[in-house]
Amino acid sequence: MLNNEFDDEPEPLRRVRPTRRDHRSRRIDVLREMESGVVDERPVKERFSREFKNPRIKKIKDPLEKIDEKDCVEGMVVEVHRRTCEVRLDERNSLSSIVYQRSGLSSNTVTAMYRATTSKALGEFPAVGDRVLLGQVNDAEDSGEGVGSQKYCVVRVLPRKSELKRPGPRDSFRRKLTLAANIDQVVIVASVTQPEFNYGFMDRFLLAANLNNLPFVLVLTKMDLLPNGEADLNDDIRDFMSIVDKVIPVSVKTGVGLERLRDELRGKSSVFSGQSGVGKSTLVNALVPGAALETGAVRERDGKGRHTTTSSSLFDFPGGGYVIDTPGIRSIGLDREDDMDAETLAKIFPGFFEDDLFTCKYSNCLHLKEAGCTVRAAVESGRISAARYASYLRILNSRD
């Protein structure tokens, strides 16, 4: 008789066979890839048996580890993408002529992928205007934007002489974003109307330029929409004009002010920025032949601009110099950092003190209710406008 003692035992659970999708790495943010080194080292490759058992994990060799800086060439970043950047090679580099001969390119601009160690040392990815060392990974042609698919890589970012930064998105990295590097001046474009002049935005950008020790040039566009020209400028614009060194009113339609602006840009590296819809791309198209930037109209329902520039780009300016066009932004923040705490903001806010000499009674005065505050006294007397003081309070209360 057969022994049926164990017939009632439950059947063992069957192991679910994993699929290839289960073994694929999740697609994660490129900055997380930078931290984990995936941008440097190509992803791990897994091999399976036919039954998907006992996978063999093989780490693909890093194609960049044998690059020596003495074999690299120098170039300038002219455009930045998510995983790659466009780099213009210096004409004195021997690699430039090699690029021409091999690819038949009409310019010396090549596509290069980022190297994680480079980005980690800098704390971010290269920015437009950066001087970089470029190494050749392989002899094959570029096959796409994936990791390791490019022919060239950025080995090192050379020290910057200047930069314009702004806080990035409020994510777990809390990182700053560099709008442009190695620049001589900041050109902020604002429209006199459609959209209306944004006092608070301009104050924030002026502060950002001052913190980065960069000259500030205010360009007022759409002057053709004012029947009486500068006489029709509103009080907010006039008040802001009084605290900046250079103001250039222009009209692309009539040509007013364009020659003066060209003289200001010639021979310098200038970064153009401003809110969406102020006519920045239209202005760059008028100043730089062949720029061909996309332009858009202001939305009728809310009076705000449409984003047409999606990434920073560098253009050669006729007569010498560069123009860096940055994406239009609707707001710019200021970080709560050691160099930008509340007391520092109170001391350096534009237009509060003549010759930038702090005159309040107490060194930690925030211009709120403190005794001996010369700023509140100037507001009450009318020397400082109520709009300027209100802009200061908004920035003080809205810092990250």
C-alpha positions as CSV (number, residue, x, y, z in Angstrom):
1,M,0.0,0.0,0.0
2,L,1.4,3.4,-0.9
3,N,2.2,5.8,1.8
4,N,-0.1,8.9,1.5
5,E,1.2,10.6,4.6
6,F,2.3,13.7,2.8
7,D,-0.5,13.9,0.2
8,D,-2.2,16.8,2.0
9,E,0.9,19.1,2.2
10,P,0.5,22.3,0.2
11,E,2.2,22.5,-3.1
12,P,5.4,24.5,-2.9
13,L,5.2,28.1,-4.3
14,R,6.4,28.3,-7.8
15,R,9.1,30.9,-8.5
16,V,8.0,33.5,-10.9
17,R,10.4,33.7,-13.8
18,P,11.8,37.2,-14.0
19,T,11.7,39.0,-17.3
20,R,14.3,41.1,-19.0
21,R,12.4,44.2,-18.1
22,D,12.8,43.4,-14.4
23,H,16.6,43.4,-14.8
24,R,16.9,46.6,-16.6
25,S,18.0,49.7,-14.7
26,R,15.4,52.3,-14.0
27,R,15.7,55.3,-16.1
28,I,16.7,58.0,-13.7
29,D,17.6,61.6,-13.7
30,V,20.9,62.4,-15.4
31,L,22.2,64.1,-12.2
32,R,21.6,60.9,-10.3
33,E,23.5,59.1,-13.0
34,M,26.3,61.6,-12.5
35,E,26.5,60.7,-8.8
36,S,26.5,57.0,-9.4
37,G,29.1,57.2,-12.2
38,V,26.8,55.8,-14.9
39,V,27.7,58.8,-17.2
40,D,31.3,57.8,-16.9
41,E,31.0,54.0,-16.9
42,R,28.6,52.4,-19.3
43,P,25.8,50.6,-17.6
44,V,26.2,47.0,-16.3
45,K,25.5,44.4,-18.8
46,E,23.6,41.2,-17.7
47,R,23.6,37.9,-19.6
48,F,21.0,35.2,-18.9
49,S,20.7,31.6,-19.7
50,R,17.7,30.5,-21.7
51,E,15.8,29.8,-18.5
52,F,16.7,33.2,-17.1
53,K,18.7,31.6,-14.3
54,N,22.1,32.5,-12.9
55,P,22.6,35.8,-14.7
56,R,26.2,36.7,-15.4
57,I,27.0,40.4,-14.7
58,K,29.7,42.0,-16.7
59,K,30.8,45.6,-16.2
60,I,31.6,47.1,-19.6
61,K,35.0,48.8,-19.6
62,D,35.0,52.6,-19.3
63,P,36.1,53.9,-22.7
64,L,37.4,57.2,-21.1
65,E,39.9,55.9,-18.6
66,K,42.9,55.9,-21.0
67,I,42.4,59.6,-22.1
68,D,45.4,61.7,-21.1
69,E,45.0,65.4,-20.8
70,K,48.1,66.1,-22.9
71,D,46.3,64.5,-25.9
72,C,43.2,66.6,-25.3
73,V,42.2,69.8,-27.2
74,E,40.7,73.0,-25.9
75,G,37.3,74.4,-27.0
76,M,34.4,76.5,-26.0
77,V,30.9,75.2,-25.1
78,V,28.4,76.9,-27.5
79,E,25.2,74.9,-26.7
80,V,24.2,72.5,-23.8
81,H,21.8,69.6,-24.0
82,R,20.7,67.0,-21.4
83,R,23.5,64.5,-22.0
84,T,25.7,66.2,-24.5
85,C,27.1,69.7,-25.4
86,E,28.3,71.3,-28.6
87,V,31.9,72.4,-28.4
88,R,33.7,74.7,-30.8
89,L,37.3,73.6,-31.1
90,D,40.0,76.3,-31.2
91,E,41.4,76.8,-34.6
92,R,45.0,76.3,-33.3
93,N,44.1,72.8,-32.3
94,S,45.5,70.1,-34.6
95,L,42.3,68.1,-34.0
96,S,40.3,70.8,-35.7
97,S,41.8,70.0,-39.1
98,I,41.4,66.3,-38.5
99,V,37.7,66.8,-37.8
100,Y,37.4,68.6,-41.1
101,Q,39.2,65.9,-43.1
102,R,37.3,63.0,-41.5
103,S,33.8,64.3,-41.4
104,G,33.8,67.0,-44.1
105,L,32.3,69.4,-41.6
106,S,32.1,73.1,-42.6
107,S,32.7,74.2,-39.0
108,N,34.9,73.1,-36.1
109,T,32.0,72.3,-33.8
110,V,31.7,68.8,-32.4
111,T,29.3,67.0,-30.1
112,A,30.7,65.7,-26.8
113,M,29.2,63.7,-23.9
114,Y,29.7,64.6,-20.3
115,R,32.1,62.8,-18.0
116,A,30.8,62.2,-14.5
117,T,34.1,63.0,-12.8
118,T,34.2,66.3,-14.6
119,S,30.7,67.2,-13.7
120,K,31.1,66.1,-10.1
121,A,34.3,68.2,-9.6
122,L,32.6,71.2,-11.0
123,G,29.3,70.5,-9.1
124,E,27.3,70.8,-12.2
125,F,27.4,70.3,-15.9
126,P,29.3,72.6,-18.3
127,A,27.6,75.8,-19.2
128,V,27.5,77.8,-22.4
129,G,30.7,79.9,-22.5
130,D,32.8,77.4,-20.6
131,R,36.3,76.6,-21.8
132,V,36.8,72.8,-21.8
133,L,39.3,70.1,-22.6
134,L,38.0,67.6,-25.1
135,G,39.2,64.1,-25.6
136,Q,38.4,61.6,-28.4
137,V,36.8,58.4,-27.2
138,N,36.8,56.4,-30.4
139,D,37.1,56.7,-34.2
140,A,33.5,55.8,-34.9
141,E,30.9,58.4,-35.9
142,D,28.4,59.7,-33.3
143,S,25.5,57.2,-33.0
144,G,23.0,59.2,-30.9
145,E,22.7,60.9,-27.5
146,G,23.0,57.9,-25.3
147,V,25.8,57.4,-22.8
148,G,29.0,56.3,-24.6
149,S,27.6,56.9,-28.1
150,Q,29.5,60.1,-28.8
151,K,32.8,60.4,-30.5
152,Y,34.2,63.0,-28.0
153,C,33.9,63.6,-24.3
154,V,34.5,66.6,-21.9
155,V,37.5,65.6,-19.8
156,R,37.8,68.8,-17.8
157,V,36.2,72.3,-17.4
158,L,38.8,75.0,-17.2
159,P,38.5,77.7,-14.4
160,R,35.8,80.3,-15.1
161,K,36.6,84.0,-14.9
162,S,32.9,84.8,-14.2
163,E,29.5,83.2,-14.2
164,L,25.8,84.0,-13.9
165,K,23.9,81.6,-11.7
166,R,20.4,81.3,-10.5
167,P,18.7,78.7,-8.2
168,G,17.5,75.6,-9.9
169,P,14.3,73.6,-9.3
170,R,13.3,72.8,-5.7
171,D,14.3,69.2,-5.9
172,S,16.4,67.0,-3.6
173,F,19.6,68.4,-5.1
174,R,18.9,72.0,-4.2
175,R,21.4,72.9,-7.0
176,K,22.1,76.2,-8.7
177,L,22.0,76.5,-12.5
178,T,24.6,78.4,-14.4
179,L,23.0,80.5,-17.2
180,A,26.4,81.3,-18.8
181,A,30.1,81.3,-18.0
182,N,33.1,83.6,-18.8
183,I,31.0,86.6,-19.6
184,D,31.8,90.3,-19.4
185,Q,28.3,91.8,-18.8
186,V,24.7,90.9,-18.2
187,V,22.1,92.4,-20.6
188,I,18.6,92.2,-19.2
189,V,15.8,92.8,-21.7
190,A,12.5,94.2,-20.4
191,S,9.6,95.5,-22.4
192,V,8.0,98.8,-21.6
193,T,4.6,97.2,-22.2
194,Q,3.1,93.8,-23.3
195,P,4.1,92.3,-20.9
196,E,4.3,95.1,-18.3
197,F,7.5,95.9,-16.6
198,N,8.1,93.6,-13.7
199,Y,9.7,95.6,-10.9
200,G,10.4,92.6,-8.6
201,F,11.9,90.5,-11.3
202,M,14.3,93.2,-12.4
203,D,15.4,93.8,-8.8
204,R,16.2,90.1,-8.4
205,F,18.2,90.0,-11.6
206,L,20.1,93.1,-10.6
207,L,21.0,91.5,-7.3
208,A,22.1,88.3,-9.1
209,A,24.4,90.4,-11.4
210,N,25.8,92.3,-8.4
211,L,26.5,89.1,-6.4
212,N,28.4,87.8,-9.5
213,N,30.3,91.1,-9.9
214,L,29.0,91.6,-13.4
215,P,28.1,94.9,-15.1
216,F,24.3,95.3,-15.6
217,V,22.8,96.7,-18.8
218,L,19.1,97.3,-19.0
219,V,17.6,97.2,-22.5
220,L,14.0,98.5,-22.8
221,T,12.2,97.0,-25.8
222,K,9.1,97.8,-27.7
223,M,9.6,101.6,-27.5
224,D,7.5,101.9,-30.7
225,L,4.4,101.1,-28.6
226,L,4.8,104.4,-26.6
227,P,3.4,107.3,-28.7
228,N,5.6,109.9,-26.9
229,G,8.7,107.7,-26.5
230,E,10.5,107.9,-23.2
231,A,8.1,110.6,-21.9
232,D,5.5,107.8,-21.6
233,L,7.6,105.5,-19.4
234,N,5.8,104.7,-16.2
235,D,7.0,105.5,-12.7
236,D,8.3,102.0,-11.9
237,I,10.6,102.0,-15.0
238,R,11.8,105.5,-14.3
239,D,12.6,104.5,-10.7
240,F,14.5,101.4,-11.8
241,M,16.4,103.4,-14.4
242,S,17.7,105.7,-11.6
243,I,19.6,102.9,-9.9
244,V,21.3,101.2,-12.9
245,D,24.4,102.5,-14.8
246,K,23.3,101.8,-18.3
247,V,19.9,101.9,-19.9
248,I,19.3,101.6,-23.6
249,P,15.8,102.0,-25.0
250,V,15.3,100.2,-28.3
251,S,12.8,99.3,-30.9
252,V,13.4,96.6,-33.5
253,K,10.6,97.9,-35.7
254,T,11.9,101.4,-36.0
255,G,15.6,100.7,-35.3
256,V,15.8,103.2,-32.5
257,G,18.7,102.4,-30.1
258,L,20.0,99.4,-32.0
259,E,23.3,101.1,-33.1
260,R,24.0,102.2,-29.5
261,L,23.4,98.7,-28.3
262,R,25.7,97.3,-30.9
263,D,28.5,99.6,-29.7
264,E,27.9,98.3,-26.2
265,L,28.1,94.7,-27.2
266,R,31.1,94.8,-29.6
267,G,34.2,93.1,-28.3
268,K,32.5,91.7,-25.2
269,S,30.9,88.4,-24.1
270,S,27.3,89.4,-23.2
271,V,24.6,87.2,-21.8
272,F,21.0,88.1,-22.7
273,S,18.2,87.2,-20.3
274,G,14.8,88.4,-19.4
275,Q,11.2,87.3,-19.0
276,S,9.3,85.4,-21.7
277,G,7.6,87.7,-24.2
278,V,9.8,90.8,-23.8
279,G,11.2,90.5,-27.4
280,K,14.6,89.0,-26.4
281,S,14.8,86.6,-29.3
282,T,13.6,89.2,-31.8
283,L,16.3,91.5,-30.6
284,V,19.0,88.9,-30.9
285,N,17.8,88.1,-34.5
286,A,18.2,91.8,-35.3
287,L,21.7,92.1,-33.8
288,V,23.1,88.8,-35.0
289,P,22.6,87.9,-38.7
290,G,21.8,84.2,-39.1
291,A,20.7,83.7,-35.5
292,A,17.2,82.7,-36.7
293,L,15.8,82.3,-33.2
294,E,12.1,81.4,-32.9
295,T,9.9,84.2,-31.7
296,G,6.4,84.2,-30.3
297,A,3.6,86.6,-29.3
298,V,2.4,87.4,-25.8
299,R,-0.6,85.4,-24.6
300,E,-3.8,87.5,-24.6
301,R,-5.5,85.8,-21.7
302,D,-2.8,86.7,-19.1
303,G,-0.3,89.0,-20.8
304,K,2.6,86.6,-20.2
305,G,5.1,85.5,-22.8
306,R,5.5,82.2,-24.4
307,H,8.7,80.2,-24.1
308,T,10.5,80.1,-27.5
309,T,14.1,79.7,-26.5
310,T,14.6,76.3,-24.8
311,S,18.3,76.2,-24.2
312,S,21.2,78.7,-24.0
313,S,23.1,79.3,-27.2
314,L,26.2,81.3,-28.1
315,F,26.5,83.4,-31.3
316,D,29.4,85.3,-32.7
317,F,28.7,89.0,-32.6
318,P,29.6,91.0,-35.8
319,G,32.8,93.0,-35.1
320,G,34.0,90.8,-32.2
321,G,32.6,89.3,-29.1
322,Y,29.8,86.9,-28.3
323,V,26.1,87.0,-27.5
324,I,24.7,84.2,-25.3
325,D,21.0,83.9,-25.6
326,T,19.4,82.2,-22.5
327,P,15.8,80.8,-22.2
328,G,13.2,83.3,-21.1
329,I,12.2,82.8,-17.5
330,R,9.2,84.0,-15.6
331,S,10.9,84.3,-12.2
332,I,14.3,84.1,-10.6
333,G,14.9,83.2,-7.0
334,L,17.7,83.9,-4.5
335,D,19.0,81.3,-2.2
336,R,19.2,81.5,1.6
337,E,23.0,81.0,1.7
338,D,25.8,82.4,3.8
339,D,26.6,85.1,1.3
340,M,22.9,86.0,0.9
341,D,21.3,85.9,4.3
342,A,18.8,88.5,5.4
343,E,21.4,90.9,6.8
344,T,23.4,90.8,3.6
345,L,20.3,91.4,1.5
346,A,19.5,94.4,3.7
347,K,23.0,95.9,3.2
348,I,23.3,95.4,-0.5
349,F,19.8,95.9,-1.8
350,P,20.1,98.2,-4.9
351,G,19.0,101.8,-4.4
352,F,18.9,101.9,-0.6
353,F,22.2,103.6,0.1
354,E,24.1,106.2,-1.7
355,D,27.5,105.0,-2.8
356,D,26.5,101.6,-1.3
357,L,27.5,102.9,2.2
358,F,25.3,101.3,4.9
359,T,24.0,104.1,7.1
360,C,21.5,102.5,9.5
361,K,22.1,102.7,13.2
362,Y,22.4,99.0,13.8
363,S,24.5,96.7,11.7
364,N,21.9,94.0,11.7
365,C,19.0,96.3,10.7
366,L,16.6,94.6,8.3
367,H,14.6,97.8,7.6
368,L,11.5,96.5,9.3
369,K,10.8,98.1,12.7
370,E,14.3,98.8,14.0
371,A,15.1,102.2,15.5
372,G,17.5,104.4,13.5
373,C,16.7,102.8,10.2
374,T,17.6,105.3,7.4
375,V,15.9,103.2,4.8
376,R,12.4,103.5,6.3
377,A,13.1,107.2,6.9
378,A,14.0,107.6,3.2
379,V,10.8,105.8,2.2
380,E,8.7,108.1,4.4
381,S,10.4,111.2,2.9
382,G,10.0,109.9,-0.7
383,R,13.7,109.5,-1.5
384,I,13.1,105.8,-1.9
385,S,9.9,104.8,-3.7
386,A,7.3,102.7,-2.0
387,A,7.5,100.2,-4.9
388,R,11.2,99.7,-4.3
389,Y,10.7,99.1,-0.6
390,A,7.8,96.7,-1.3
391,S,10.1,94.8,-3.8
392,Y,12.7,94.4,-1.0
393,L,10.1,93.0,1.4
394,R,8.9,90.5,-1.2
395,I,12.4,89.2,-1.8
396,L,13.2,89.2,2.0
397,N,10.1,87.1,2.7
398,S,10.3,84.8,-0.3
399,R,13.9,83.6,-0.1
400,D,14.2,79.8,-0.3
